Amino acid sequence: MSQTDAIPHGLPMERDAGPFDPPRAVTRLRETRPVSPLVFPDGHEGWLVTGYDEVRQLMADTRFSSRQDLGVVHVPYETPGMPVQTEPSPQTPGLFIAMDPPDHTRLRRKLTGAFTVRRMKQLEEHIAEITERQLDALEKLTPPVDLVKEFALPVPSLVICELLGVPYEEREGFQANSAKFMVKDVTLEEKMAAFGGMTTYIAGLVTRKRAEPGEDILSDLARDEDLSIEELVGIGFLLLLAGHETTANMLALGTFALLEHPEQMAELRADLELLPAAVEELMRYLSVADIFYRYATEDLELGGETIRAGSTVVVSLLAANHDPGRFENAGELDIHRKARGHLSFGHGVHQCLGQQLARVEMRAGFAGLLRRFPTLKLAIPAREVKLKTDMNIYGVHELPVTWTDTAE
Ligand code: HEM
């Protein structure tokens, strides 16, 4: 298939169809050619995959390699002036999201026990307590307040810091740096500096834990002599980044989406039993982690197209999750739908390790907010909410909210 009709674009794009819908151009591509040629801003050619079946098939196939420099955080062609990537980048130790089997398998296995459904069930009560404490603090503030700063970010941050054994008071040292990884237009130098800052911090932490392990996930890993300090740093970096940015955006954007669908919000508030299914639907509908990259290690067929070895392939999980071929009225939020099967946690060997944790956090977070803030509403017009179209993980920069009373 000729690539002369390839569309030029930078990713992620403006949400020109509304804050919760895929960009119009992406929807059009899914309708006309779910595996489409794509030209990156530097002229380098690749593919964009937008159909549900095609995305799922790609993510299940490790011949589409996950290897890339600094994993989710740095893709060379996004950086003007960088050479085109013609072969997989060297691996960053420990960063298994950007590795293929068997390296990926070896590291991921070390962590599966710490994130099982059973483990997370055991943590449920504790996470609910953390959420309630944060809501107590929120209640004491005089509205309007920014829900991102006061609730959506602190809850997952407190939880992941505690699980990993990272002192929460030290979060400022890495939060500013970790946020840098999420900004689309940050220069390579800035990213490298932020990576350096974070890894220096984490190296100190894991070195202390190796000498004197405590009761936390990083200490458990540090006890394992099979893992080098560099690997511990990479794993710590990945967990800290993934644990913060994704769930926080889901809580804030999810609240915005519910406020924009007041009938469904009222229904949920009246019957919190609906929440687990509603969380799955919010995950599908919002797909905050939208864009992922793969690299074809050989010539591969996908959706009737031939993807040549060496091509970069971009997937849009948002487009896939809004595919009407898979979900009826896919563009609508419907808390009653069976949204299981959505691809928001990915699919295949890299499927999100923290998904059970994220679910527990989201259920506790939305339940607490709905129960304790029955009059919650936006403090600014919806169109003025600042959307994270400039970030690698979608969400809102701020969510100014207000309420009239907090009576329970
Ligand atoms: C992987 C989304 C929360 C840790 C992934 C992937 C997605 C994803 C789509 C697959 C990446 C790929 O295939 O390249 C999300 C969303 C979350 C969330 C939407 C919140 C709502 C978390 C949390 C953690 C976490 C709380 C904390 C531990 C990871 C890790 C991987 C991963 C370590 C890499 C797994 C691997 O490569 O084997 N996540 N995630 N995630 N996620 Fe999450």
Residues whose N, C-alpha, C, O or C-beta is under 5 A from the ligand:
A	BS01	HEM	F96 I97 R108 L239 A242 G243 T246 T247 M250 A289 F292 L343 S344 F345 G346 V349 H350 Q351 C352 L353 G354 Q355 L357 A358
